[in-house]
Amino acid sequence: MSRVVPDGFELVKLDNGFGDHFGPVYRKEVNSRYVFAFRVSPHQLNIAGMCHGGAIATFADIQIAAIKPFTDLAGKHLPTRNLNMDYIAPVPAEAWVEMEVDFVRITRGSVYMHSQITANGKVAARSSATYHIP
């Protein structure tokens, strides 16, 4: 499988903490939000040689960054209040994984979102998340 990054994606600088251990992560802007992506690397594999579910959940947890730059939430840390995952299909080594995010609702104290995660163009997982607005 190719290690090539598809056209339109740019490297994302992560937070110099846990996120740096996960990456690299890429993004492209589509309709005033970001689509995020990564190529499954050896450090993200489980014992079966597939992408670890924890790696997919870590990827899903960055979905809040898909809308922050396009709202008044930019620059604010929004801690995860809740993250639910449905794993639909295994994600093989070196797969190109993308996440499309749907913004559901924002209240005074929370942001609600959903995401769909695909691997090589096929649905692999979905998530719903709630983020706290301090």
Buried (B, 14 or more C-beta within 10 A) or exposed (E): EEEEBEEEBEEBEBEEEEBEEBBBBBBBEEEEBBBBBBBBBEEBBEEEEBBBBEBBBBBBBBBBBBBBBBEEBEEEEBEBBEBEBEBBEBBBBBBBBBBBBBBEEBEEEBBBBBBBBBBBEEEBBBBBBBBEBE
